[in-house]
Amino acid sequence: MNFVILLGPPGAGKGTQAKLLEAALGLPQISTGELFRFNLKHNTELGRLARTFMDKGELVPDEVTVAMVKDRLSQPDSQKGAILDGFPRTEAQAEALDQLLTDIGGQIKIVPSIQVDQELLVGRLLKRAEIEGRADDNEETIRTRMRIYEQQTRPLLDYYGPKGLVVEINGDQSIDEVHDDLVRVIQESFDLN
């Protein structure tokens, strides 16, 4: 089971690229945002548990998020691996994922990190907010999301870097150029092992 962890700051295009990679590689994209929406919408046991925290304005504990990921990885379309988008977000989640993959016989093959200039990202997100009518995405909230990424998620580069898994991707290119670079480095990592 081969797993790809797609990293990058908000607005770097991870969701777009994960969808494109899903088609190109034949591996499902697993997005924690989509997992939460699915479990909440279908009122699953994990969805109900997550809602108890969300209704109090609290963050959903890692154990619940990891349980959702574990459940999703047990689905037939994930038997060869998956592209993880938005998970792990923290080192604690990365450690939990390591244990989960050990339990199911999976392996992280590569951690592409889409790198984009921060001011370019802010501009992209403001434009997306305008196009999609996201009133809650203003410059202040966008910069807050960037700070949270820097504090919580960017350290994953230090977690996976010493394992030789991180490959930087220039996210300042066109969507197609970023996609081509991602496919190339991912296929190389699958062929090497």
Secondary structure by P-SEA (a helix, b strand, c coil): cbbbbbbbccccaaaaaaaaaaaaccbbbbbaaaaaaaaaaaccaaaaaaaaaaaacccccaaaaaaaaaaaaaccccccbbbbccccccaaaaaaaaaaaaaacccccbbbbbbbcaaaaaaaaaaaaaaaccccccaaaaaaaaaaaaccccccccccccccccccccccccaaaaaaaaaaaaaaaaaac
